[in-house]
Amino acid sequence: MVKQVVFLVLSVMALSSCSTEQNAMQPIRISDVISSGCTSSFSAKESRPEYYESEMEKSPKMVISVDANGTGHFTVADLRGNCALNGFRPQVSSQDNSICIVLVPWGDPTVEADCMCHYNVSFKLSNLTTDGYHLAVYLSDFAGKYDSTQPLYEGKASFLPNKSIEIELK
């Protein structure tokens, strides 16, 4: 009887450790993508020179807040692009403790306007753990190709529940 109880306890412990490992190893998933249209526009020909220069110098910012379930709410504000864009869509890949976010312009690549706009994009990433991640953010062309030596941000990020972090992008 004692052997059966010990065997039963060990079996339950083994099963629970397998399911915990499976939960920790689930891939990071993206959802709820919202891309704004042009939030403000400016033109080298039609805007005051000092206004145009100050808008061109603005750095985009990324704010990340994580809820108690490990879902990260990401907002990237003030991405600069041609006024003919519809916005940006994020593509996310993850491997081990590394997350790569690529911000891809969305629209017709053959159309250009004589002005620039600021765009915002927000999305959620699920299955984040509190472990530190190597986070890299890139801006790509319309085909999703980017220069891996020119990240908007690259560094370590820890996603703690009920905490927000703000990252200035290049």
Chimera marker file (.cmm) of the C-alpha trace (Angstrom):
<marker_set name="trace">
<marker id="1" x="0.000" y="0.000" z="0.000" r="1" g="1" b="0" radius="0.5"/>
<marker id="2" x="2.819" y="2.422" z="0.890" r="1" g="1" b="0" radius="0.5"/>
<marker id="3" x="4.568" y="1.609" z="-2.397" r="1" g="1" b="0" radius="0.5"/>
<marker id="4" x="1.373" y="2.394" z="-4.328" r="1" g="1" b="0" radius="0.5"/>
<marker id="5" x="0.984" y="5.780" z="-2.575" r="1" g="1" b="0" radius="0.5"/>
<marker id="6" x="4.631" y="6.689" z="-3.210" r="1" g="1" b="0" radius="0.5"/>
<marker id="7" x="4.280" y="5.608" z="-6.857" r="1" g="1" b="0" radius="0.5"/>
<marker id="8" x="1.084" y="7.657" z="-7.214" r="1" g="1" b="0" radius="0.5"/>
<marker id="9" x="2.724" y="10.795" z="-5.716" r="1" g="1" b="0" radius="0.5"/>
<marker id="10" x="5.778" y="10.434" z="-7.948" r="1" g="1" b="0" radius="0.5"/>
<marker id="11" x="3.560" y="9.960" z="-11.013" r="1" g="1" b="0" radius="0.5"/>
<marker id="12" x="1.570" y="13.114" z="-10.252" r="1" g="1" b="0" radius="0.5"/>
<marker id="13" x="4.793" y="15.086" z="-9.723" r="1" g="1" b="0" radius="0.5"/>
<marker id="14" x="6.204" y="13.837" z="-13.028" r="1" g="1" b="0" radius="0.5"/>
<marker id="15" x="3.038" y="14.716" z="-14.931" r="1" g="1" b="0" radius="0.5"/>
<marker id="16" x="2.796" y="18.170" z="-13.408" r="1" g="1" b="0" radius="0.5"/>
<marker id="17" x="6.438" y="18.940" z="-14.201" r="1" g="1" b="0" radius="0.5"/>
<marker id="18" x="5.861" y="17.954" z="-17.837" r="1" g="1" b="0" radius="0.5"/>
<marker id="19" x="2.826" y="20.199" z="-18.156" r="1" g="1" b="0" radius="0.5"/>
<marker id="20" x="4.688" y="23.109" z="-16.515" r="1" g="1" b="0" radius="0.5"/>
<marker id="21" x="7.564" y="22.672" z="-18.952" r="1" g="1" b="0" radius="0.5"/>
<marker id="22" x="5.126" y="22.605" z="-21.841" r="1" g="1" b="0" radius="0.5"/>
<marker id="23" x="3.514" y="25.880" z="-20.689" r="1" g="1" b="0" radius="0.5"/>
<marker id="24" x="6.909" y="27.573" z="-20.363" r="1" g="1" b="0" radius="0.5"/>
<marker id="25" x="7.933" y="26.432" z="-23.838" r="1" g="1" b="0" radius="0.5"/>
<marker id="26" x="4.854" y="27.721" z="-25.687" r="1" g="1" b="0" radius="0.5"/>
<marker id="27" x="5.771" y="30.102" z="-28.490" r="1" g="1" b="0" radius="0.5"/>
<marker id="28" x="5.163" y="33.806" z="-28.232" r="1" g="1" b="0" radius="0.5"/>
<marker id="29" x="2.087" y="34.775" z="-30.238" r="1" g="1" b="0" radius="0.5"/>
<marker id="30" x="1.018" y="38.111" z="-31.688" r="1" g="1" b="0" radius="0.5"/>
<marker id="31" x="-2.603" y="39.292" z="-31.654" r="1" g="1" b="0" radius="0.5"/>
<marker id="32" x="-4.835" y="42.368" z="-31.664" r="1" g="1" b="0" radius="0.5"/>
<marker id="33" x="-2.769" y="44.380" z="-34.158" r="1" g="1" b="0" radius="0.5"/>
<marker id="34" x="-4.043" y="47.941" z="-34.600" r="1" g="1" b="0" radius="0.5"/>
<marker id="35" x="-2.287" y="50.288" z="-37.025" r="1" g="1" b="0" radius="0.5"/>
<marker id="36" x="-3.247" y="53.935" z="-37.130" r="1" g="1" b="0" radius="0.5"/>
<marker id="37" x="-3.400" y="55.964" z="-40.234" r="1" g="1" b="0" radius="0.5"/>
<marker id="38" x="-1.424" y="59.166" z="-40.428" r="1" g="1" b="0" radius="0.5"/>
<marker id="39" x="-1.592" y="60.907" z="-37.034" r="1" g="1" b="0" radius="0.5"/>
<marker id="40" x="0.239" y="64.070" z="-38.163" r="1" g="1" b="0" radius="0.5"/>
<marker id="41" x="1.792" y="65.114" z="-41.454" r="1" g="1" b="0" radius="0.5"/>
<marker id="42" x="4.559" y="67.494" z="-42.469" r="1" g="1" b="0" radius="0.5"/>
<marker id="43" x="6.216" y="68.421" z="-45.726" r="1" g="1" b="0" radius="0.5"/>
<marker id="44" x="9.594" y="69.851" z="-46.678" r="1" g="1" b="0" radius="0.5"/>
<marker id="45" x="7.865" y="72.110" z="-49.205" r="1" g="1" b="0" radius="0.5"/>
<marker id="46" x="4.724" y="73.135" z="-47.321" r="1" g="1" b="0" radius="0.5"/>
<marker id="47" x="5.639" y="73.088" z="-43.600" r="1" g="1" b="0" radius="0.5"/>
<marker id="48" x="7.627" y="75.747" z="-41.787" r="1" g="1" b="0" radius="0.5"/>
<marker id="49" x="11.299" y="74.664" z="-41.888" r="1" g="1" b="0" radius="0.5"/>
<marker id="50" x="11.669" y="74.581" z="-38.068" r="1" g="1" b="0" radius="0.5"/>
<marker id="51" x="8.494" y="72.481" z="-37.718" r="1" g="1" b="0" radius="0.5"/>
<marker id="52" x="9.612" y="70.074" z="-40.439" r="1" g="1" b="0" radius="0.5"/>
<marker id="53" x="13.056" y="69.670" z="-38.830" r="1" g="1" b="0" radius="0.5"/>
<marker id="54" x="11.613" y="69.075" z="-35.350" r="1" g="1" b="0" radius="0.5"/>
<marker id="55" x="9.200" y="66.436" z="-36.697" r="1" g="1" b="0" radius="0.5"/>
<marker id="56" x="11.995" y="64.700" z="-38.630" r="1" g="1" b="0" radius="0.5"/>
<marker id="57" x="14.112" y="64.590" z="-35.442" r="1" g="1" b="0" radius="0.5"/>
<marker id="58" x="11.377" y="62.956" z="-33.331" r="1" g="1" b="0" radius="0.5"/>
<marker id="59" x="12.321" y="59.473" z="-32.218" r="1" g="1" b="0" radius="0.5"/>
<marker id="60" x="9.658" y="56.783" z="-32.176" r="1" g="1" b="0" radius="0.5"/>
<marker id="61" x="8.902" y="55.300" z="-28.750" r="1" g="1" b="0" radius="0.5"/>
<marker id="62" x="7.759" y="51.846" z="-27.717" r="1" g="1" b="0" radius="0.5"/>
<marker id="63" x="5.782" y="51.375" z="-24.506" r="1" g="1" b="0" radius="0.5"/>
<marker id="64" x="5.378" y="47.850" z="-23.162" r="1" g="1" b="0" radius="0.5"/>
<marker id="65" x="3.108" y="46.880" z="-20.294" r="1" g="1" b="0" radius="0.5"/>
<marker id="66" x="2.564" y="43.322" z="-19.145" r="1" g="1" b="0" radius="0.5"/>
<marker id="67" x="-0.528" y="42.044" z="-17.377" r="1" g="1" b="0" radius="0.5"/>
<marker id="68" x="-0.631" y="39.332" z="-14.698" r="1" g="1" b="0" radius="0.5"/>
<marker id="69" x="-1.254" y="36.633" z="-17.361" r="1" g="1" b="0" radius="0.5"/>
<marker id="70" x="2.016" y="37.316" z="-19.179" r="1" g="1" b="0" radius="0.5"/>
<marker id="71" x="0.434" y="39.188" z="-22.080" r="1" g="1" b="0" radius="0.5"/>
<marker id="72" x="2.493" y="42.148" z="-23.249" r="1" g="1" b="0" radius="0.5"/>
<marker id="73" x="0.707" y="45.195" z="-24.629" r="1" g="1" b="0" radius="0.5"/>
<marker id="74" x="3.060" y="46.944" z="-27.083" r="1" g="1" b="0" radius="0.5"/>
<marker id="75" x="2.508" y="50.425" z="-28.492" r="1" g="1" b="0" radius="0.5"/>
<marker id="76" x="4.914" y="51.991" z="-30.952" r="1" g="1" b="0" radius="0.5"/>
<marker id="77" x="4.250" y="55.693" z="-31.473" r="1" g="1" b="0" radius="0.5"/>
<marker id="78" x="5.569" y="58.222" z="-33.970" r="1" g="1" b="0" radius="0.5"/>
<marker id="79" x="6.908" y="55.868" z="-36.637" r="1" g="1" b="0" radius="0.5"/>
<marker id="80" x="7.822" y="58.071" z="-39.576" r="1" g="1" b="0" radius="0.5"/>
<marker id="81" x="6.882" y="57.161" z="-43.123" r="1" g="1" b="0" radius="0.5"/>
<marker id="82" x="5.648" y="58.563" z="-46.404" r="1" g="1" b="0" radius="0.5"/>
<marker id="83" x="2.073" y="59.901" z="-46.335" r="1" g="1" b="0" radius="0.5"/>
<marker id="84" x="1.025" y="57.324" z="-48.947" r="1" g="1" b="0" radius="0.5"/>
<marker id="85" x="1.393" y="54.489" z="-46.403" r="1" g="1" b="0" radius="0.5"/>
<marker id="86" x="-1.634" y="52.892" z="-44.788" r="1" g="1" b="0" radius="0.5"/>
<marker id="87" x="0.395" y="52.225" z="-41.638" r="1" g="1" b="0" radius="0.5"/>
<marker id="88" x="2.750" y="49.566" z="-40.292" r="1" g="1" b="0" radius="0.5"/>
<marker id="89" x="2.224" y="45.925" z="-39.389" r="1" g="1" b="0" radius="0.5"/>
<marker id="90" x="4.479" y="44.111" z="-36.960" r="1" g="1" b="0" radius="0.5"/>
<marker id="91" x="5.980" y="40.686" z="-37.618" r="1" g="1" b="0" radius="0.5"/>
<marker id="92" x="7.276" y="38.851" z="-34.564" r="1" g="1" b="0" radius="0.5"/>
<marker id="93" x="9.571" y="35.880" z="-34.246" r="1" g="1" b="0" radius="0.5"/>
<marker id="94" x="11.003" y="34.334" z="-31.123" r="1" g="1" b="0" radius="0.5"/>
<marker id="95" x="13.540" y="31.697" z="-30.322" r="1" g="1" b="0" radius="0.5"/>
<marker id="96" x="14.803" y="30.725" z="-26.882" r="1" g="1" b="0" radius="0.5"/>
<marker id="97" x="14.980" y="34.008" z="-24.941" r="1" g="1" b="0" radius="0.5"/>
<marker id="98" x="15.114" y="36.241" z="-27.995" r="1" g="1" b="0" radius="0.5"/>
<marker id="99" x="12.296" y="38.282" z="-29.559" r="1" g="1" b="0" radius="0.5"/>
<marker id="100" x="12.584" y="39.998" z="-32.948" r="1" g="1" b="0" radius="0.5"/>
<marker id="101" x="9.960" y="42.570" z="-33.944" r="1" g="1" b="0" radius="0.5"/>
<marker id="102" x="9.988" y="43.819" z="-37.538" r="1" g="1" b="0" radius="0.5"/>
<marker id="103" x="7.802" y="46.822" z="-38.378" r="1" g="1" b="0" radius="0.5"/>
<marker id="104" x="6.739" y="46.490" z="-42.010" r="1" g="1" b="0" radius="0.5"/>
<marker id="105" x="5.231" y="49.437" z="-43.933" r="1" g="1" b="0" radius="0.5"/>
<marker id="106" x="1.816" y="48.676" z="-45.322" r="1" g="1" b="0" radius="0.5"/>
<marker id="107" x="0.407" y="50.107" z="-48.540" r="1" g="1" b="0" radius="0.5"/>
<marker id="108" x="1.221" y="50.334" z="-52.223" r="1" g="1" b="0" radius="0.5"/>
<marker id="109" x="5.021" y="50.532" z="-52.592" r="1" g="1" b="0" radius="0.5"/>
<marker id="110" x="4.729" y="52.273" z="-55.967" r="1" g="1" b="0" radius="0.5"/>
<marker id="111" x="2.844" y="55.296" z="-54.590" r="1" g="1" b="0" radius="0.5"/>
<marker id="112" x="4.626" y="58.163" z="-52.863" r="1" g="1" b="0" radius="0.5"/>
<marker id="113" x="3.383" y="61.490" z="-51.595" r="1" g="1" b="0" radius="0.5"/>
<marker id="114" x="5.210" y="64.765" z="-51.086" r="1" g="1" b="0" radius="0.5"/>
<marker id="115" x="4.891" y="64.583" z="-47.304" r="1" g="1" b="0" radius="0.5"/>
<marker id="116" x="5.776" y="62.517" z="-44.264" r="1" g="1" b="0" radius="0.5"/>
<marker id="117" x="3.472" y="61.211" z="-41.521" r="1" g="1" b="0" radius="0.5"/>
<marker id="118" x="3.714" y="59.799" z="-38.038" r="1" g="1" b="0" radius="0.5"/>
<marker id="119" x="2.040" y="56.423" z="-37.528" r="1" g="1" b="0" radius="0.5"/>
<marker id="120" x="1.240" y="54.349" z="-34.439" r="1" g="1" b="0" radius="0.5"/>
<marker id="121" x="0.885" y="50.594" z="-34.144" r="1" g="1" b="0" radius="0.5"/>
<marker id="122" x="-0.166" y="48.495" z="-31.169" r="1" g="1" b="0" radius="0.5"/>
<marker id="123" x="-0.285" y="44.749" z="-30.621" r="1" g="1" b="0" radius="0.5"/>
<marker id="124" x="-0.218" y="42.079" z="-27.947" r="1" g="1" b="0" radius="0.5"/>
<marker id="125" x="2.317" y="39.318" z="-27.402" r="1" g="1" b="0" radius="0.5"/>
<marker id="126" x="1.165" y="36.366" z="-25.331" r="1" g="1" b="0" radius="0.5"/>
<marker id="127" x="3.124" y="33.718" z="-23.421" r="1" g="1" b="0" radius="0.5"/>
<marker id="128" x="5.779" y="36.138" z="-22.145" r="1" g="1" b="0" radius="0.5"/>
<marker id="129" x="7.663" y="35.075" z="-19.049" r="1" g="1" b="0" radius="0.5"/>
<marker id="130" x="9.388" y="37.298" z="-16.516" r="1" g="1" b="0" radius="0.5"/>
<marker id="131" x="12.777" y="36.010" z="-17.673" r="1" g="1" b="0" radius="0.5"/>
<marker id="132" x="14.918" y="38.531" z="-19.477" r="1" g="1" b="0" radius="0.5"/>
<marker id="133" x="14.681" y="38.536" z="-23.253" r="1" g="1" b="0" radius="0.5"/>
<marker id="134" x="17.034" y="39.821" z="-25.883" r="1" g="1" b="0" radius="0.5"/>
<marker id="135" x="14.734" y="42.215" z="-27.755" r="1" g="1" b="0" radius="0.5"/>
<marker id="136" x="15.477" y="43.540" z="-31.247" r="1" g="1" b="0" radius="0.5"/>
<marker id="137" x="13.232" y="45.912" z="-33.204" r="1" g="1" b="0" radius="0.5"/>
<marker id="138" x="13.743" y="46.651" z="-36.910" r="1" g="1" b="0" radius="0.5"/>
<marker id="139" x="12.117" y="48.776" z="-39.595" r="1" g="1" b="0" radius="0.5"/>
<marker id="140" x="11.840" y="46.981" z="-42.940" r="1" g="1" b="0" radius="0.5"/>
<marker id="141" x="10.956" y="47.681" z="-46.532" r="1" g="1" b="0" radius="0.5"/>
<marker id="142" x="7.574" y="46.679" z="-48.000" r="1" g="1" b="0" radius="0.5"/>
<marker id="143" x="8.797" y="43.110" z="-48.581" r="1" g="1" b="0" radius="0.5"/>
<marker id="144" x="9.762" y="42.697" z="-44.909" r="1" g="1" b="0" radius="0.5"/>
<marker id="145" x="13.519" y="42.859" z="-45.601" r="1" g="1" b="0" radius="0.5"/>
<marker id="146" x="15.657" y="44.760" z="-43.100" r="1" g="1" b="0" radius="0.5"/>
<marker id="147" x="19.297" y="45.404" z="-42.296" r="1" g="1" b="0" radius="0.5"/>
<marker id="148" x="20.174" y="43.369" z="-39.200" r="1" g="1" b="0" radius="0.5"/>
<marker id="149" x="23.055" y="45.769" z="-38.447" r="1" g="1" b="0" radius="0.5"/>
<marker id="150" x="20.655" y="48.732" z="-38.147" r="1" g="1" b="0" radius="0.5"/>
<marker id="151" x="18.137" y="47.953" z="-35.378" r="1" g="1" b="0" radius="0.5"/>
<marker id="152" x="15.788" y="50.608" z="-34.050" r="1" g="1" b="0" radius="0.5"/>
<marker id="153" x="16.449" y="48.998" z="-30.667" r="1" g="1" b="0" radius="0.5"/>
<marker id="154" x="18.494" y="46.091" z="-29.422" r="1" g="1" b="0" radius="0.5"/>
<marker id="155" x="18.949" y="45.165" z="-25.794" r="1" g="1" b="0" radius="0.5"/>
<marker id="156" x="17.721" y="43.193" z="-22.825" r="1" g="1" b="0" radius="0.5"/>
<marker id="157" x="14.114" y="43.523" z="-21.661" r="1" g="1" b="0" radius="0.5"/>
<marker id="158" x="12.425" y="41.935" z="-18.659" r="1" g="1" b="0" radius="0.5"/>
<marker id="159" x="8.649" y="41.736" z="-18.747" r="1" g="1" b="0" radius="0.5"/>
<marker id="160" x="7.409" y="41.984" z="-15.183" r="1" g="1" b="0" radius="0.5"/>
<marker id="161" x="3.662" y="41.711" z="-14.501" r="1" g="1" b="0" radius="0.5"/>
<marker id="162" x="1.863" y="45.006" z="-13.897" r="1" g="1" b="0" radius="0.5"/>
<marker id="163" x="4.937" y="47.035" z="-14.917" r="1" g="1" b="0" radius="0.5"/>
<marker id="164" x="5.500" y="49.280" z="-17.922" r="1" g="1" b="0" radius="0.5"/>
<marker id="165" x="8.703" y="50.084" z="-19.722" r="1" g="1" b="0" radius="0.5"/>
<marker id="166" x="9.351" y="52.785" z="-22.314" r="1" g="1" b="0" radius="0.5"/>
<marker id="167" x="12.017" y="52.373" z="-24.972" r="1" g="1" b="0" radius="0.5"/>
<marker id="168" x="13.212" y="55.115" z="-27.287" r="1" g="1" b="0" radius="0.5"/>
<marker id="169" x="13.797" y="53.793" z="-30.791" r="1" g="1" b="0" radius="0.5"/>
<marker id="170" x="16.424" y="55.168" z="-33.186" r="1" g="1" b="0" radius="0.5"/>
<link id1="1" id2="2" r="1" g="1" b="0" radius="0.2"/>
<link id1="2" id2="3" r="1" g="1" b="0" radius="0.2"/>
<link id1="3" id2="4" r="1" g="1" b="0" radius="0.2"/>
<link id1="4" id2="5" r="1" g="1" b="0" radius="0.2"/>
<link id1="5" id2="6" r="1" g="1" b="0" radius="0.2"/>
<link id1="6" id2="7" r="1" g="1" b="0" radius="0.2"/>
<link id1="7" id2="8" r="1" g="1" b="0" radius="0.2"/>
<link id1="8" id2="9" r="1" g="1" b="0" radius="0.2"/>
<link id1="9" id2="10" r="1" g="1" b="0" radius="0.2"/>
<link id1="10" id2="11" r="1" g="1" b="0" radius="0.2"/>
<link id1="11" id2="12" r="1" g="1" b="0" radius="0.2"/>
<link id1="12" id2="13" r="1" g="1" b="0" radius="0.2"/>
<link id1="13" id2="14" r="1" g="1" b="0" radius="0.2"/>
<link id1="14" id2="15" r="1" g="1" b="0" radius="0.2"/>
<link id1="15" id2="16" r="1" g="1" b="0" radius="0.2"/>
<link id1="16" id2="17" r="1" g="1" b="0" radius="0.2"/>
<link id1="17" id2="18" r="1" g="1" b="0" radius="0.2"/>
<link id1="18" id2="19" r="1" g="1" b="0" radius="0.2"/>
<link id1="19" id2="20" r="1" g="1" b="0" radius="0.2"/>
<link id1="20" id2="21" r="1" g="1" b="0" radius="0.2"/>
<link id1="21" id2="22" r="1" g="1" b="0" radius="0.2"/>
<link id1="22" id2="23" r="1" g="1" b="0" radius="0.2"/>
<link id1="23" id2="24" r="1" g="1" b="0" radius="0.2"/>
<link id1="24" id2="25" r="1" g="1" b="0" radius="0.2"/>
<link id1="25" id2="26" r="1" g="1" b="0" radius="0.2"/>
<link id1="26" id2="27" r="1" g="1" b="0" radius="0.2"/>
<link id1="27" id2="28" r="1" g="1" b="0" radius="0.2"/>
<link id1="28" id2="29" r="1" g="1" b="0" radius="0.2"/>
<link id1="29" id2="30" r="1" g="1" b="0" radius="0.2"/>
<link id1="30" id2="31" r="1" g="1" b="0" radius="0.2"/>
<link id1="31" id2="32" r="1" g="1" b="0" radius="0.2"/>
<link id1="32" id2="33" r="1" g="1" b="0" radius="0.2"/>
<link id1="33" id2="34" r="1" g="1" b="0" radius="0.2"/>
<link id1="34" id2="35" r="1" g="1" b="0" radius="0.2"/>
<link id1="35" id2="36" r="1" g="1" b="0" radius="0.2"/>
<link id1="36" id2="37" r="1" g="1" b="0" radius="0.2"/>
<link id1="37" id2="38" r="1" g="1" b="0" radius="0.2"/>
<link id1="38" id2="39" r="1" g="1" b="0" radius="0.2"/>
<link id1="39" id2="40" r="1" g="1" b="0" radius="0.2"/>
<link id1="40" id2="41" r="1" g="1" b="0" radius="0.2"/>
<link id1="41" id2="42" r="1" g="1" b="0" radius="0.2"/>
<link id1="42" id2="43" r="1" g="1" b="0" radius="0.2"/>
<link id1="43" id2="44" r="1" g="1" b="0" radius="0.2"/>
<link id1="44" id2="45" r="1" g="1" b="0" radius="0.2"/>
<link id1="45" id2="46" r="1" g="1" b="0" radius="0.2"/>
<link id1="46" id2="47" r="1" g="1" b="0" radius="0.2"/>
<link id1="47" id2="48" r="1" g="1" b="0" radius="0.2"/>
<link id1="48" id2="49" r="1" g="1" b="0" radius="0.2"/>
<link id1="49" id2="50" r="1" g="1" b="0" radius="0.2"/>
<link id1="50" id2="51" r="1" g="1" b="0" radius="0.2"/>
<link id1="51" id2="52" r="1" g="1" b="0" radius="0.2"/>
<link id1="52" id2="53" r="1" g="1" b="0" radius="0.2"/>
<link id1="53" id2="54" r="1" g="1" b="0" radius="0.2"/>
<link id1="54" id2="55" r="1" g="1" b="0" radius="0.2"/>
<link id1="55" id2="56" r="1" g="1" b="0" radius="0.2"/>
<link id1="56" id2="57" r="1" g="1" b="0" radius="0.2"/>
<link id1="57" id2="58" r="1" g="1" b="0" radius="0.2"/>
<link id1="58" id2="59" r="1" g="1" b="0" radius="0.2"/>
<link id1="59" id2="60" r="1" g="1" b="0" radius="0.2"/>
<link id1="60" id2="61" r="1" g="1" b="0" radius="0.2"/>
<link id1="61" id2="62" r="1" g="1" b="0" radius="0.2"/>
<link id1="62" id2="63" r="1" g="1" b="0" radius="0.2"/>
<link id1="63" id2="64" r="1" g="1" b="0" radius="0.2"/>
<link id1="64" id2="65" r="1" g="1" b="0" radius="0.2"/>
<link id1="65" id2="66" r="1" g="1" b="0" radius="0.2"/>
<link id1="66" id2="67" r="1" g="1" b="0" radius="0.2"/>
<link id1="67" id2="68" r="1" g="1" b="0" radius="0.2"/>
<link id1="68" id2="69" r="1" g="1" b="0" radius="0.2"/>
<link id1="69" id2="70" r="1" g="1" b="0" radius="0.2"/>
<link id1="70" id2="71" r="1" g="1" b="0" radius="0.2"/>
<link id1="71" id2="72" r="1" g="1" b="0" radius="0.2"/>
<link id1="72" id2="73" r="1" g="1" b="0" radius="0.2"/>
<link id1="73" id2="74" r="1" g="1" b="0" radius="0.2"/>
<link id1="74" id2="75" r="1" g="1" b="0" radius="0.2"/>
<link id1="75" id2="76" r="1" g="1" b="0" radius="0.2"/>
<link id1="76" id2="77" r="1" g="1" b="0" radius="0.2"/>
<link id1="77" id2="78" r="1" g="1" b="0" radius="0.2"/>
<link id1="78" id2="79" r="1" g="1" b="0" radius="0.2"/>
<link id1="79" id2="80" r="1" g="1" b="0" radius="0.2"/>
<link id1="80" id2="81" r="1" g="1" b="0" radius="0.2"/>
<link id1="81" id2="82" r="1" g="1" b="0" radius="0.2"/>
<link id1="82" id2="83" r="1" g="1" b="0" radius="0.2"/>
<link id1="83" id2="84" r="1" g="1" b="0" radius="0.2"/>
<link id1="84" id2="85" r="1" g="1" b="0" radius="0.2"/>
<link id1="85" id2="86" r="1" g="1" b="0" radius="0.2"/>
<link id1="86" id2="87" r="1" g="1" b="0" radius="0.2"/>
<link id1="87" id2="88" r="1" g="1" b="0" radius="0.2"/>
<link id1="88" id2="89" r="1" g="1" b="0" radius="0.2"/>
<link id1="89" id2="90" r="1" g="1" b="0" radius="0.2"/>
<link id1="90" id2="91" r="1" g="1" b="0" radius="0.2"/>
<link id1="91" id2="92" r="1" g="1" b="0" radius="0.2"/>
<link id1="92" id2="93" r="1" g="1" b="0" radius="0.2"/>
<link id1="93" id2="94" r="1" g="1" b="0" radius="0.2"/>
<link id1="94" id2="95" r="1" g="1" b="0" radius="0.2"/>
<link id1="95" id2="96" r="1" g="1" b="0" radius="0.2"/>
<link id1="96" id2="97" r="1" g="1" b="0" radius="0.2"/>
<link id1="97" id2="98" r="1" g="1" b="0" radius="0.2"/>
<link id1="98" id2="99" r="1" g="1" b="0" radius="0.2"/>
<link id1="99" id2="100" r="1" g="1" b="0" radius="0.2"/>
<link id1="100" id2="101" r="1" g="1" b="0" radius="0.2"/>
<link id1="101" id2="102" r="1" g="1" b="0" radius="0.2"/>
<link id1="102" id2="103" r="1" g="1" b="0" radius="0.2"/>
<link id1="103" id2="104" r="1" g="1" b="0" radius="0.2"/>
<link id1="104" id2="105" r="1" g="1" b="0" radius="0.2"/>
<link id1="105" id2="106" r="1" g="1" b="0" radius="0.2"/>
<link id1="106" id2="107" r="1" g="1" b="0" radius="0.2"/>
<link id1="107" id2="108" r="1" g="1" b="0" radius="0.2"/>
<link id1="108" id2="109" r="1" g="1" b="0" radius="0.2"/>
<link id1="109" id2="110" r="1" g="1" b="0" radius="0.2"/>
<link id1="110" id2="111" r="1" g="1" b="0" radius="0.2"/>
<link id1="111" id2="112" r="1" g="1" b="0" radius="0.2"/>
<link id1="112" id2="113" r="1" g="1" b="0" radius="0.2"/>
<link id1="113" id2="114" r="1" g="1" b="0" radius="0.2"/>
<link id1="114" id2="115" r="1" g="1" b="0" radius="0.2"/>
<link id1="115" id2="116" r="1" g="1" b="0" radius="0.2"/>
<link id1="116" id2="117" r="1" g="1" b="0" radius="0.2"/>
<link id1="117" id2="118" r="1" g="1" b="0" radius="0.2"/>
<link id1="118" id2="119" r="1" g="1" b="0" radius="0.2"/>
<link id1="119" id2="120" r="1" g="1" b="0" radius="0.2"/>
<link id1="120" id2="121" r="1" g="1" b="0" radius="0.2"/>
<link id1="121" id2="122" r="1" g="1" b="0" radius="0.2"/>
<link id1="122" id2="123" r="1" g="1" b="0" radius="0.2"/>
<link id1="123" id2="124" r="1" g="1" b="0" radius="0.2"/>
<link id1="124" id2="125" r="1" g="1" b="0" radius="0.2"/>
<link id1="125" id2="126" r="1" g="1" b="0" radius="0.2"/>
<link id1="126" id2="127" r="1" g="1" b="0" radius="0.2"/>
<link id1="127" id2="128" r="1" g="1" b="0" radius="0.2"/>
<link id1="128" id2="129" r="1" g="1" b="0" radius="0.2"/>
<link id1="129" id2="130" r="1" g="1" b="0" radius="0.2"/>
<link id1="130" id2="131" r="1" g="1" b="0" radius="0.2"/>
<link id1="131" id2="132" r="1" g="1" b="0" radius="0.2"/>
<link id1="132" id2="133" r="1" g="1" b="0" radius="0.2"/>
<link id1="133" id2="134" r="1" g="1" b="0" radius="0.2"/>
<link id1="134" id2="135" r="1" g="1" b="0" radius="0.2"/>
<link id1="135" id2="136" r="1" g="1" b="0" radius="0.2"/>
<link id1="136" id2="137" r="1" g="1" b="0" radius="0.2"/>
<link id1="137" id2="138" r="1" g="1" b="0" radius="0.2"/>
<link id1="138" id2="139" r="1" g="1" b="0" radius="0.2"/>
<link id1="139" id2="140" r="1" g="1" b="0" radius="0.2"/>
<link id1="140" id2="141" r="1" g="1" b="0" radius="0.2"/>
<link id1="141" id2="142" r="1" g="1" b="0" radius="0.2"/>
<link id1="142" id2="143" r="1" g="1" b="0" radius="0.2"/>
<link id1="143" id2="144" r="1" g="1" b="0" radius="0.2"/>
<link id1="144" id2="145" r="1" g="1" b="0" radius="0.2"/>
<link id1="145" id2="146" r="1" g="1" b="0" radius="0.2"/>
<link id1="146" id2="147" r="1" g="1" b="0" radius="0.2"/>
<link id1="147" id2="148" r="1" g="1" b="0" radius="0.2"/>
<link id1="148" id2="149" r="1" g="1" b="0" radius="0.2"/>
<link id1="149" id2="150" r="1" g="1" b="0" radius="0.2"/>
<link id1="150" id2="151" r="1" g="1" b="0" radius="0.2"/>
<link id1="151" id2="152" r="1" g="1" b="0" radius="0.2"/>
<link id1="152" id2="153" r="1" g="1" b="0" radius="0.2"/>
<link id1="153" id2="154" r="1" g="1" b="0" radius="0.2"/>
<link id1="154" id2="155" r="1" g="1" b="0" radius="0.2"/>
<link id1="155" id2="156" r="1" g="1" b="0" radius="0.2"/>
<link id1="156" id2="157" r="1" g="1" b="0" radius="0.2"/>
<link id1="157" id2="158" r="1" g="1" b="0" radius="0.2"/>
<link id1="158" id2="159" r="1" g="1" b="0" radius="0.2"/>
<link id1="159" id2="160" r="1" g="1" b="0" radius="0.2"/>
<link id1="160" id2="161" r="1" g="1" b="0" radius="0.2"/>
<link id1="161" id2="162" r="1" g="1" b="0" radius="0.2"/>
<link id1="162" id2="163" r="1" g="1" b="0" radius="0.2"/>
<link id1="163" id2="164" r="1" g="1" b="0" radius="0.2"/>
<link id1="164" id2="165" r="1" g="1" b="0" radius="0.2"/>
<link id1="165" id2="166" r="1" g="1" b="0" radius="0.2"/>
<link id1="166" id2="167" r="1" g="1" b="0" radius="0.2"/>
<link id1="167" id2="168" r="1" g="1" b="0" radius="0.2"/>
<link id1="168" id2="169" r="1" g="1" b="0" radius="0.2"/>
<link id1="169" id2="170" r="1" g="1" b="0" radius="0.2"/>
</marker_set>
